[in-house]
Amino acid sequence: MSYVQITSSCFSDVLGAHGLDRGRFYAILENTKPALKTLRAQHADGSLPLLRLPELTDDIAELEPVAARYRNQFDDVVILGVGGSSLGGQTLCQLADFGFGPQDGAPSLHFFDNVDPHSISVMLERLALERTGFLVISKSGSTAEMMMLFLICLKAVLGVVGKDKAAIHFTAITEPGDNLLRRLADSHGMVVLGHDPGIGGRFSALSLVGLLPAMIAGLDARAICDGALGILKSVLEGEAPERIDAAVGAAISVGLATDNNILSTVMMPYADRLADFGLWFRQLWAESLGKQGKGTTPINALGTVDQHSQLQLYLDGPRDKMFTVIMLSCVGDGPSVDSELADDEALSYLSGKSVGDLMDAEQRATVETLIRNKRPTRIIQLDRLDETVMGALMMHFMLETIIAAHLFGVDPFNQPAVEEGKILTRKYLAGEEG
């Protein structure tokens, strides 16, 4: 197993009135059976393509020459995508580079998912465009942000390498059929890769949208998919809901929301390599469940950073939050304190201790403090953090989100409320009033 989920500190027998009644939990868990049955049927008939992604090793083989070209030809790779088209890849790539440069032989990857003009200008000024490749990702092929950034980057590259060579710097990822991105890419002779129209952005991390950047970064895409498949199997093999971690997590989240008014959920990993995982989860949970007045608000936090910035609120503020703390086994890891340098009595507790020892103590202390203060707390314990584990975590939370949507009675795959903003954006750009 890639991880262990511990949920005992979410229930009333531990937390009193602040926890979920176990009888209610089992009743809600029973209600996950139709969702699990639907997932098995959707996998069998292919109607929910994201469930087939972990099995598509042929697709990975087709991506390998593309990834190799980017690794061999470019020092920098810019990924243009917004929301799910970017966050999945960012989350995976953080395993390879969490702020100190890429793995040996890999280019530096830069994800541009905002349209801050300063950031775009600095990128175009500082990167050597003759040695820079671009991935342009838009499922619809018409996303305003991506079309603008694509056109701006294309102009810049044309100015440096000329029309004959510009095409090799770009790969577009979009749905099959006619759309703006595909037409533009085709007109310039660029490679276009097909995005499965049945896979929404926030569920696309295990598709080429996430795997291609990961492969360029030097990660093992097959291991990512293997980890995801290991989690999916319990659903496909018809395990009882209580043996499916994602179903248990969904039942607890929904039960705490409906019965205990716990309307926020805090995702708090301790490993820096999981910082973007919190952002990925935030979109997945918010955009999938926030409908018809239902859902809970996801909050991302990170280890000791947020012990010192948010924990006061969590412990002494409103009792409206559930916590998921992702703990990584790390005792003895990293450099240790030289006892000769820690000869002050006030520092004796650090003498001979490693950074991993400190992180382990911090993790355990935070969890224990949350529980003592009657805050519903789920622990996800990792023995290691690699591609297999990341794939498992992503599949777990995609399944948990889909099952929670069933329990709330909402469609996890649409986002009707965001369309108004898109329409108004186009009107304002056209000089029209809203």
N, C-alpha and C positions, 0 to 999 in steps of 0.2 A: 504494500500500500504506500502511495506517495505521501500521505499525510494521515493524521489522526484527528478527528473532530470530537471535541469534548463539550457536551451541552448541559451537563448536570447543573451548572450555575445559572440556568435560565428559568428554573422552576420554583414553585412556591414552597416545596419542602426544604429548599436551601435559602430562598430569599423572603419567605413569608408572603405577605400580600402583594409585594412588588414583583413576584415571579408568576409564571404561567402555571395554572392548575394542570396537573398531569392528566387528569381525566379529560379535560378539554383538549389538551394536546393530542391525546390518542384519538379523540373524535375528529379533530382536524386532520390528523395524519391519515385516518381512514378515507377522508375526502380527497386525498391525493391520488387514490387509485385510478379514477377516470383519466387524470392527466398523464399518469404513467402508461396506462393502456393506450392513450392517444399517441404518445411519443413512440411506443413500440410499433404502432400501425404506421405512423409517418415515416419511420425508418424503413419499414418493410416495403412501402410503396414509393418511397423517394419523395414524398410531398413536402418534407421539411429537409432540404438539402444539407443544412448545417450538421445534421446527425450523421451524414455519410462522410463528412470531411476527414475524420481521423483514419478512414480506410483507403483514401485515394492516394496511394503511394505513386501511382503512375503520373499524377499531376505534379508531384514533387520532382520526379525525374525530368519532366518537361521544363520545369523552372531552373534546373541546375545549370544549363548553358547560359541562361539569362543572368543568373547570379554570378557565374564565373566571368562573364563579360564585364559586368560592373566592377567586380573585384580586381580584374586585371587592367582595365582601361582608366579607372578614375581614382583620384585621391579623395574626393568628396562625392557624396550622393545626397541629393536633396529630395525629400519625399513631400509632395504637395497633396494633402488630403485633409479633410476636416471631420471632426467627430470620430465615428467608428472607423472611417477610412484611414485614420492616423493612430488612434490610441492603442489599438491592438498591436500594431507593429512597434510602436514606442515601448509598450510594456514588455514585449518579447526581447527587443534589442537592448533593453536595460540590463539583461543578463550578461551581455557582452561588453557594454560600455556604460558605466554609471558615473561618468564625469571625468575619467582620466585617460580618455582616448581609446581608439578601437583595438581589437585583437590584432596580433601580427598578421600582416597580409590583407587586412580588411580596410576599406576606406572609412573615413569619418562620415557618419550618417547625421543628417539634420532634418528634423521634422518641422514643417511649416504648416500649422493648422489654424493660424490666426492671420488677420490681415492688417497688422500694425505696419504702417508704411516705413517706420524707422527700421524695424527688423529686416524687412525685405530689401531696403536700400543698403544696409550694412552687409547682408549676405551677398548681394550682387557686386559690391565694392571689394570685398575681402577674399572671396573665393576665386581661385584661378579657374575661370569658366572653361578653358580649353581642357582642363582635367576634372571637370565636374559633370556627373550624370544626374538625370532627373527621373523620378517616378511620379507620374501624374495620375491620381486616383479619384475617380468620380463615378459612382455606380450609375447614376442617371445620365452622366455625360453632359450635364447642364448646370451643375452647381456653380453659383455665381462666384464664390470665393476662388474655387479652383480654376475656373475659366480665366478670371483676371490674372491670377498668379501664373498660370501656364503661358498666357500671351505675353506677359511681361518678361518672364524667364526666356521664352523663345526669342523675343527680340534681342535680349542681351547676348544670348549664345550666337545668334546669327551675326551679330556685330563683331564677334570675336573669331569664329571659325568659318563663317560663310555658309551659304545655302547648301553646298554639296556635302558638308560634313555635319551639319546641325542634327540631322535625323538620328545619328548614332548616340547622341547624348540624351535621348528621350525614349521612355517607354510609357505608354498610356494603358491604364486598366479601367475598363468600363463594360457595361452590359452589351450583349450582342444586339445587332440592329443599328439603325440609323440614329445618330445623335450628334450633338455639336462637337464633343471631344473626339469622337471617332472620325468625323469628317475632317476636322483640322489635322489630326494626326496622320490620316491617310494622305491628305494633300501634301504633306511634307515628307512622306515616305517613312514614317516612324513605325516601330513595332507596336501593335495593339494586342493586349491580352484580354481575354474575356472574363468578366466578372459574372458569376452566376446570379441571375436576377432574383432568384428565390432566397438569397442570403442577404439580410439587411446589414447595414454598416456595423452596428454595435454587436452583431453576432458573427462578424467576418474574420476574427483574429486568426482562426485556423484555416482560412482560405489563403489564396495567393496574396491577398491584401496584407496579411500579417506575415505569412511565411516567406515571401520574397525578400522583404527588408531583413528578416531574421537570417536568411541564408547569405545575403550580402554581408551581413555583420559577422558571419562565420559560425552561426549556430546550427545545430543538428535538427532539421525540420522533422525528420522521421521520429526522433525521440520526443519532440513536442506532441506529435500526433499519437504516438504510443501512450503517452501519459493521459491524453484525453480519452483514448479508447478504453483504457483501464477503468476509468470512472464511468463511462457510458455503458459498459458491459453489464453492470448491476441492474440497470434499467432494462436493457434489451433481453436479459436472461430471466426477467420476471421475478426478481427478488422482492420480498415483502417490503413495504415502505419503510419500516423501522430499520432495515438493513441498507437503505439507500440514503447516504448522507445528505444529498441535495434535497430529498423529500423531507427529511427531518428538519433541515435548516429552514426550508420554506414554511413548514407547519409552525415552527417556533416564531418566525418573524411575523407571520400573519396572525397567529394567536395572540402574541404580545400587542400587536396593533389593535386588534378588534376587542380584546378582553381587558387589556391593561393600559390602553392609550399610549403605547410606546410607538411614537410616530417618526422617530429618527433612528437611523442605523449607522453606527460608526465602524468603518473599516480601518483597523490599526495594525499594519505590519510593523515589524521592527527592523527588518533588513532593508538597507538602502536600495537594493536591487528590486524591491517590491514597491517603491514609492509610486511609480507610474501605474502599478496594478490598482492602487486605490482610486486613481483617476479613471481608469478603464471601468472598474466596478461602478463608480459613481454614475457614469453615463448609462451603463447597462441597466442598472436598477431604476434610475430616475425616469429614463425615457420609455422603459418597458412597462412600468407599473403606475406612473403618475397620470391617471385618467379617471374621469367621472368622480372626482373627489376622493379617490382611493390612492393607495400606495403609501410608502414611507420615504422620508427624506434621507438620502445617503450623504454621509460626511466622511471625507478622507482625512486620515491622520497618519503620522509617522513616528513611531518609537519615542525615543527620548526627546525629540524635537517638541512633540505635542504633550508629553508629560509636563513640560515647562511652559506651554502656551495654552493648552485647552483643558488639562486635567482638573484644574480648580472648578471650572464650569461643570465638567462631567460628574464630579463628586459632590458638589455643593449647590449645583443649580437645579433646573427642572428635572424631574424624574421621567423623562420622555424619550430615553435613548436605550437602544440595545447595542452591545459592543461585540465585535468580532476581532479578537487579538490573534494575529498570526505570529507564532513564536518559532524561532529557528534554533535548533540545537547548536550551541556555540561554545560550550565550556572548554577552556584551554586554547581557543582559537586566537590568532593574531599575536602581536607583540605583547610582552609583559613588562611590568614595572621593575626596574632594578632596585633591589632592596637597599643598596647603598645610597641611592638617590632619594629613597623614601624613608630616611632615617628619623624624620620628625615624628614624634609620637602621634600627632594628629593625622599622619598619613599612613600609619601602620596597617590600616585595613586594606590599603592598596598594594602593600609590599608583596612582590612576587606574583601578583594577579595579572591575568591577561585582559585585553580589551573584551574578549569573548566572555570572560568571567563576569565582567561588569554588565555587559548587555544581558546576559542570562539573569543576573540578579535584578536588573531593571525590569525585564519582562515579567518575571515572577512577582515582583513587588507590585507592579501596576495591576496585574490580574487579581491578586489577593486583595488589594485595596478596593478595587471596583466591587468585588464580591462582598467584602465586609460592609461596604456602603449600600448594599442591596441593589446593585445595578446588574441587570441581566447580562451575562457575559459568556460568550462562546469562545472556546480556544481551538485554534487549528495549529497543531504541532507538526513542524517539519523537521526531519532528521537531516535533510540536505536541501539545497536549492539549485536546481539545474533545469534543463529543457523538459525532462520528463515530468518533474514536479510542476513546472509552470503550466504545461499543457493540462495536467490534472486539475489544477486550481481553476483554470479558465473554464474547462468543461463543467466542473462542479457548479460554478456560479452562473453559467448560462442555463444549466438545468434547473438550479434553484430558482432563478428568476422566472423561467417559463412555468414552473409548478406553482410559484407564488401568484403569478398572473391568473392561473386557473382558479386558485382559491379566492382571489379578490373578484373574479368574474370580469376581467378585462383582457383585451387582446395585447399580447406582449410585443407584437411585431409591427404595430403602426405607431404614428406620432402625429395625430391630426392637429394638435394645438400649435405646432411650430410653423404650420404652413402660412399663417397670416403674416408673420414676420418676413418670410421669404418674399411674399407678394409685395409688401410695402417697400422692401429693399429695392426691388426692381423698379417700382414706381418712382422712388426718390432719385435713383440713378438716371431715370428717364426725364427728370425734371417735373414730375407730376406730384400733386399733393395727395396725401393718403385718403 
